């Protein structure tokens, strides 16, 4: 049970990281990533704060917490450098805010994010098959989201991933307590976006692949 797209008060979320952890713990999650919105103006501050928080969690804390960012509304030519900067600053997971149909995201963002080798392309809207094939090649996972508005193109994302073999993960993109859904409901929302049980098994397998990548990074710290 994972959610790799969560926001705190370090960007536009309502909760401090400690409360986020407690709420996910009570819902039985194994791991989360806190991925606050970033651009050049705040990436150093956000990652410094999140790294400090995770560093001071108690030993054997029952929830794995990964440090991440969501690079958001950054001009496409700047995305590659910011992905690299995030990793230099200790981000274990880099999400890029994809071309959702409910926000004025710059054209070319999806492609720039994939070419930069981010980990997750969030709510990528009407992503093309060519972009999805490149995502598969680069190990970039496409997001199926439970967030209102962004979820409008989940069906397109799922079908495109199935055609191309791109990896899929389901996330809450949580900003407030009410956004933190039970994992079973997250999977039901994903099931409603695609061809039944097959998509759920794919999401579970793909998510485990991403989780393995993240736990491997954590073990090397």
Order of alpha helices (4+ residues) and beta strands (2+ residues): beta-alpha-beta-alpha-beta-alpha-beta-alpha-beta-alpha-beta-alpha-beta-alpha-alpha
